[in-house]
Amino acid sequence: MSKILYLYVRGGAPLEYAFPRIAACGELHVLALSPMPEAGEDDWRPACTSITERRTDLRGDALVDYIAEFARELGADAILTLSEFAVLMVSQVAAKLGLRGAGPNLVKARDKRLMREAWAASGSPIPAFRRVTSEDDLRKALETLRAPMLLKPAWGAGSVAQLVLNTPDEAGPAWAEVAQALQKGSEVGMNELYQSGTDGDLLVEEIIDSSTEGWYPDSGYGDYVSVEGIVADGVYHPLCITGRLPSIPPFTEVASTAPCALPVDLQRQLEEVSRQAVDALGLDTCGTHTELKLTADGPKLIETGARFGGVLITEEIETVYGLDVIGMLTRQLLGEDVEYPSRMLVEGTRAAASVAVIATDSAGNPWQTTPLWNPGAVDWSSILSEGSTIEESKAFAMPTCQPVPPYDPSGGSRNWLGVFLVTANDAETLRRDCNAVLNGLEAALNRLSLHAVR
């Protein structure tokens, strides 16, 4: 039986979902460089043939050598990860061992500065941007770019440490705030594993003048989407599009939805732009997650990750389209034959969403109270439509009976109180239910607290 080495650090799909699908392809051996989560352990641990937890201060090529030696001793036939922060490390190890992987160009899918430069060279639609490595760099960039502008980490993920800026005099406070946000992210393992010293690598770009007008028939959806796919031996296979609900300022995501409610001809347009973007990065074998903004002049690229979309997107795809994308990629890395759709899928059998609850409503209005977190006791039937379901992901669950913290605009995914898989009979019912969860949970939790007092 094939041996599969999974490099674990924080990030990616929940292990209780991912590990059984990887283990269906061979023996699953885990090398954990950060503590394995306790959440969902009863579900994910039985899928593992072995788990080795190691703590090391090694980084860069020294860590590559360390992991490669571990993989050799194991006799690994494939190595993979689902974490944004470890994909570059895994690609380096795979190359050293002669295994299939994303290839030497993967750095272009991690460093957003290199990504945008590759896209600019290919003529792909992107906003104007500048590299910034100091407060002075940022001030000069703010003097030349069109406001409003977005400052973001070049190696970041999860919308952490992103700030909207308008004038050069905001450079100093913004530089300090981003540094603090990146430090908080590092403390919980949200930092690049292979490349060191990345916290000083930032870029600032013009915020895309986006709109759903001319795309969706109404304004109830977000102004960006993502195309999920797999690159197999250098050939890109777009699989489907996941839509979004409107994000919370500045750019905190709250829900991805499938199937995409856009007209099919517009989905095909997005499919081709994503193909141009992924092809320009020169990847070999990996999952992909390409985000695009919708504008009056057509789609514009935000970024491509050389991994699948996070939170519950892979589960959404399987629920709606029947594609086990984690299993497909694992088999591809093992050199097995994998069947891909001839064109991106646009119709599903059900609708599903990954809903990240934060302490705001769907319009971004902060909660006015700090109720105790206890979603398991909520009467969801009073919130959801008939035939709809909701299930909290164990991997992203905040401890129960803890007061809900206030929303932090620069915190990105650190604001998540819990992530839920919501399913419905159709896309419009799903949208209604996602909004009902975001708008109704504060009151529902407060009702629980009131009943407990009584």
C-alpha positions in Angstrom: 0.0 0.0 0.0 1.2 3.5 -0.8 2.6 5.6 2.0 1.5 9.2 2.2 3.3 11.8 4.4 1.2 14.7 5.6 3.0 17.7 6.9 0.9 19.3 9.6 0.9 22.9 10.6 -2.1 25.1 11.3 -4.4 25.8 8.3 -6.4 24.1 5.6 -9.5 21.9 5.7 -10.6 20.4 9.0 -8.6 17.2 9.7 -11.8 15.3 10.5 -12.9 15.9 6.9 -9.5 15.7 5.2 -7.7 12.8 6.8 -10.2 10.0 6.0 -10.1 11.1 2.4 -6.3 11.0 2.2 -6.2 7.7 4.1 -8.6 6.2 1.5 -5.7 6.5 -0.9 -3.0 4.8 1.2 -1.3 4.7 4.6 -1.5 8.2 6.1 1.5 9.1 8.2 1.6 12.5 9.9 4.6 14.6 10.7 3.3 17.4 13.0 5.5 20.5 13.4 2.9 22.2 15.6 0.5 20.7 18.2 -2.2 18.5 16.7 -5.6 19.8 17.4 -7.8 18.2 20.0 -10.9 19.2 18.2 -12.4 16.3 16.2 -9.6 13.9 17.3 -12.0 11.0 17.6 -12.8 11.4 13.9 -9.4 12.1 12.4 -7.0 10.0 14.5 -8.3 6.6 13.4 -7.5 7.6 9.8 -3.8 7.9 10.7 -1.3 4.9 10.5 1.2 7.0 12.5 1.5 10.4 14.0 5.0 11.9 14.8 5.0 15.2 16.7 8.3 17.1 16.4 9.1 20.6 17.6 12.0 22.3 15.8 13.4 25.8 15.3 14.8 24.8 11.9 13.7 26.8 8.9 14.5 27.0 5.3 16.8 24.4 3.7 17.7 22.9 7.0 14.1 22.1 7.7 13.7 20.7 4.1 16.6 18.3 4.8 15.0 17.3 8.1 11.6 16.5 6.6 13.2 14.8 3.6 15.2 12.5 5.8 12.0 11.7 7.7 10.2 10.9 4.5 13.0 8.7 3.2 13.0 6.6 6.4 9.3 6.3 6.1 9.5 5.3 2.4 6.9 8.0 1.5 5.4 7.7 -2.0 3.8 11.2 -1.7 4.0 14.2 0.5 1.3 16.9 0.9 -0.2 19.5 3.1 -3.4 21.6 3.0 -1.9 24.5 4.9 -1.1 27.8 3.1 1.9 28.2 5.4 3.5 24.8 4.6 2.9 24.4 0.8 6.2 26.0 -0.1 8.1 23.7 2.3 6.3 20.6 0.9 7.2 21.6 -2.6 10.8 21.9 -1.7 10.8 18.5 0.1 9.0 16.8 -2.9 11.6 18.2 -5.3 14.5 17.0 -3.1 13.0 13.5 -3.0 11.9 13.3 -6.7 8.3 13.1 -5.7 5.4 14.9 -7.5 4.7 18.4 -6.2 3.9 22.0 -7.1 7.3 22.6 -8.5 9.9 25.4 -8.2 7.4 28.2 -9.3 5.3 27.6 -6.2 6.9 30.7 -4.6 4.9 32.8 -7.1 1.7 31.5 -5.5 3.0 32.4 -1.9 4.7 35.7 -2.4 1.9 38.0 -3.7 4.5 40.4 -5.0 5.9 37.8 -7.4 2.4 36.7 -8.2 1.4 40.1 -9.4 4.6 40.6 -11.3 4.0 37.3 -13.1 0.4 38.3 -13.9 1.4 41.7 -15.1 3.9 40.0 -17.5 1.1 37.8 -18.8 -1.4 40.6 -19.3 -3.7 39.3 -16.7 -6.2 41.8 -15.2 -4.8 43.1 -11.9 -4.9 46.4 -9.9 -1.9 48.7 -9.7 0.4 47.8 -6.8 3.7 48.5 -5.2 6.2 46.5 -3.1 6.7 48.0 0.4 9.5 47.0 2.8 9.5 50.0 5.1 7.3 52.8 6.5 9.0 55.2 4.0 8.2 52.8 1.1 4.6 52.7 2.2 4.3 56.5 2.4 5.8 56.9 -1.1 3.4 54.3 -2.5 0.5 56.0 -0.9 1.5 59.2 -2.7 1.5 57.6 -6.1 -1.4 55.1 -6.0 -5.1 55.9 -6.3 -7.1 55.9 -3.0 -8.4 53.9 -1.4 -5.6 51.4 -1.1 -5.1 48.0 0.6 -2.0 47.2 2.6 -1.4 43.5 3.0 1.3 41.0 3.9 2.9 39.4 0.9 2.9 36.0 2.5 -0.3 36.3 4.5 -3.6 34.3 4.5 -7.0 34.6 6.0 -7.3 38.4 5.6 -5.0 38.9 8.6 -3.2 42.2 8.9 -5.0 43.9 5.9 -5.7 47.6 6.2 -7.5 50.1 4.0 -5.6 53.4 3.6 -6.4 56.7 1.9 -3.6 59.2 2.5 0.2 59.2 3.0 -0.1 60.4 6.6 -1.7 57.1 7.5 1.6 55.2 6.8 3.1 55.4 10.3 0.1 54.1 12.3 -0.7 51.5 9.6 2.8 50.1 9.6 2.7 49.7 13.4 -0.8 48.1 13.3 0.1 45.6 10.6 3.3 44.6 12.5 1.2 44.0 15.7 -1.4 42.0 13.7 1.3 39.8 12.1 2.8 39.2 15.6 -0.5 38.0 16.9 -0.9 35.7 13.9 2.6 34.3 14.4 1.8 33.5 18.0 -1.0 31.2 16.8 1.1 29.6 14.0 -0.1 31.7 11.1 3.3 32.3 9.6 5.3 31.0 6.6 7.2 27.8 7.3 10.0 27.8 4.7 10.8 31.4 4.0 12.1 33.3 7.0 11.7 37.1 7.7 8.5 37.5 5.8 6.7 39.8 8.2 8.5 42.8 6.6 7.4 41.8 3.1 4.3 43.8 2.3 2.5 45.3 -0.7 0.0 48.0 -1.2 -2.4 48.0 -4.1 -5.3 50.1 -5.4 -8.6 48.7 -4.2 -10.5 47.4 -7.1 -13.7 49.3 -8.0 -15.9 46.2 -7.8 -19.6 45.8 -8.3 -22.1 42.9 -8.7 -24.1 45.0 -11.1 -24.3 43.3 -14.4 -23.2 40.0 -12.8 -25.9 39.0 -10.3 -29.5 40.0 -10.8 -29.5 41.6 -7.3 -27.0 42.9 -4.7 -27.3 40.0 -2.2 -24.0 38.4 -3.1 -20.4 39.5 -2.6 -18.4 41.2 -5.3 -15.8 38.4 -5.6 -15.7 34.7 -6.3 -13.1 31.9 -6.3 -12.4 29.2 -8.9 -11.4 26.0 -7.3 -9.1 23.6 -9.2 -6.2 21.2 -9.5 -3.1 21.5 -11.6 -2.0 18.0 -12.6 1.4 17.6 -14.2 1.3 21.2 -15.4 -2.3 21.0 -16.8 -4.8 23.2 -15.0 -8.3 21.7 -14.4 -10.8 24.3 -13.1 -13.5 22.4 -11.2 -16.1 24.9 -10.0 -16.8 28.4 -8.7 -17.7 29.2 -5.1 -19.5 32.5 -4.6 -19.4 34.8 -1.6 -21.7 36.8 0.6 -20.6 40.4 1.0 -17.5 40.6 3.2 -17.3 42.6 6.4 -15.0 45.7 6.3 -12.2 45.8 5.6 -12.2 42.4 4.0 -13.2 39.7 6.4 -14.9 36.8 4.7 -18.0 35.3 6.3 -19.4 32.8 3.8 -18.6 31.0 0.6 -21.4 29.4 -1.3 -21.9 26.7 -3.9 -23.2 26.3 -6.5 -22.4 29.8 -7.9 -25.5 31.7 -8.7 -23.9 33.6 -11.6 -25.3 33.0 -15.1 -23.3 30.2 -16.9 -21.8 32.4 -19.6 -20.3 34.6 -16.9 -19.0 31.6 -15.0 -17.2 30.5 -18.2 -15.6 34.0 -18.5 -14.3 33.6 -15.0 -13.1 30.1 -15.8 -10.9 31.4 -18.6 -9.4 34.3 -16.6 -8.5 31.8 -13.9 -6.9 29.6 -16.5 -4.7 32.5 -17.7 -3.8 33.3 -14.1 -2.8 29.8 -13.0 -1.0 29.1 -16.2 1.1 32.3 -15.7 2.4 30.9 -12.4 3.9 27.7 -14.0 2.7 25.3 -11.3 3.2 21.5 -11.6 0.8 19.4 -9.3 -1.2 21.0 -6.6 -4.7 22.3 -5.6 -5.6 25.8 -6.6 -7.8 28.5 -5.2 -8.1 31.6 -7.4 -10.0 34.7 -6.1 -11.4 37.3 -8.6 -13.2 40.6 -8.1 -16.2 41.4 -10.2 -16.1 44.8 -11.9 -18.0 46.7 -14.6 -15.0 46.1 -16.9 -14.8 42.4 -16.3 -13.1 40.2 -13.6 -9.8 41.2 -11.9 -7.5 38.9 -10.1 -7.0 39.1 -6.3 -4.7 36.1 -5.8 -4.1 32.4 -6.4 -3.1 29.9 -3.7 -1.4 26.7 -4.6 -3.8 24.8 -2.3 -7.5 24.3 -1.9 -9.7 27.0 -0.4 -9.7 26.9 3.3 -12.4 26.4 6.0 -15.1 24.1 4.6 -14.8 24.8 0.9 -13.6 21.3 0.0 -16.6 19.8 1.9 -18.9 22.3 0.1 -17.6 21.0 -3.3 -18.2 17.4 -2.4 -21.7 18.1 -1.0 -22.8 20.0 -4.1 -20.8 18.4 -7.0 -19.8 15.0 -5.6 -16.0 15.7 -6.1 -13.6 14.6 -3.4 -10.9 17.0 -4.4 -8.6 16.1 -1.6 -8.7 12.5 -2.7 -8.2 13.5 -6.3 -5.1 15.4 -5.5 -3.7 12.7 -3.3 -4.1 10.1 -6.1 -2.5 12.5 -8.6 0.5 13.0 -6.3 0.8 9.2 -6.1 0.9 9.0 -9.9 -2.5 7.3 -10.3 -5.1 8.0 -13.0 -7.5 10.7 -12.0 -10.6 11.7 -14.0 -11.3 15.4 -14.3 -14.4 17.1 -15.6 -13.9 18.2 -19.2 -15.2 21.6 -18.3 -15.8 23.4 -15.0 -18.9 22.2 -13.2 -21.8 24.8 -12.9 -24.7 22.7 -11.7 -25.0 20.8 -8.4 -27.4 18.5 -6.7 -27.8 20.7 -3.5 -26.5 24.0 -2.2 -23.9 24.3 0.6 -22.0 27.1 2.3 -19.1 27.6 4.7 -20.3 30.2 7.1 -17.7 31.9 9.5 -19.6 33.6 12.2 -18.0 36.8 13.6 -19.3 39.3 16.1 -21.1 41.4 13.5 -24.3 40.9 11.6 -24.3 40.4 7.8 -24.0 44.1 7.2 -20.9 44.5 9.4 -22.7 46.1 12.4 -20.9 44.9 15.6 -22.7 42.9 18.1 -24.0 45.1 21.0 -23.6 42.4 23.6 -21.1 39.7 24.5 -23.2 36.6 25.0 -21.7 33.2 26.0 -20.8 31.1 23.0 -23.0 28.0 22.9 -24.2 27.3 19.4 -25.0 23.7 20.2 -27.9 24.8 22.3 -29.4 27.1 19.7 -32.8 26.2 18.2 -31.7 26.3 14.6 -35.1 25.3 13.3 -36.3 28.8 14.2 -33.5 30.3 12.1 -33.2 28.0 9.0 -35.6 27.2 6.2 -37.4 23.9 6.1 -35.1 21.2 4.7 -31.9 23.1 5.5 -29.2 21.8 7.8 -26.4 23.3 9.9 -23.3 21.7 11.5 -20.5 23.4 13.3 -17.0 22.4 12.4 -15.1 21.0 15.4 -11.8 22.4 14.0 -12.9 26.0 14.2 -15.1 26.0 17.3 -14.5 28.6 20.0 -14.7 27.1 23.5 -18.3 27.0 24.7 -19.6 29.2 27.5 -16.9 31.8 26.8 -17.9 35.4 26.3 -17.8 36.4 22.6 -14.9 38.9 22.0 -15.6 42.1 20.0 -14.8 42.3 16.3 -11.3 43.3 15.4 -11.1 44.9 11.9 -7.5 43.9 11.3 -7.9 40.4 12.8 -9.3 38.7 9.6 -10.0 35.0 10.4 -8.9 35.5 14.0 -12.4 36.9 14.5 -14.1 33.6 13.7 -16.3 32.4 16.6 -17.2 29.3 14.7 -17.4 27.9 11.2 -20.6 26.1 10.1 -21.5 24.0 7.1 -25.0 25.1 6.0 -26.9 23.2 3.3 -30.2 24.0 1.6 -32.3 22.8 -1.3 -31.2 25.6 -3.7 -28.9 28.6 -3.9 -31.4 31.3 -3.0 -32.6 29.4 0.0 -29.0 29.0 1.0 -28.3 32.7 0.8 -31.3 33.4 2.9 -30.2 30.9 5.6 -26.6 32.2 5.7 -27.9 35.7 6.3 -30.3 34.4 8.9 -27.5 32.8 10.8 -25.3 35.9 10.7 -28.2 38.2 11.7 -29.9 36.0 14.2 -27.2 34.3 16.3 -26.5 37.1 18.7 -30.1 37.2 19.8 -30.4 33.4 19.9 -27.3 33.2 22.2 -28.7 36.0 24.4 -32.0 34.1 24.8 -30.0 31.1 26.0 -28.3 33.3 28.6 -31.6 34.7 29.7 -33.1 31.2 30.1 -30.1 30.1 32.1 -30.5 33.1 34.5 -34.2 32.2 35.0 
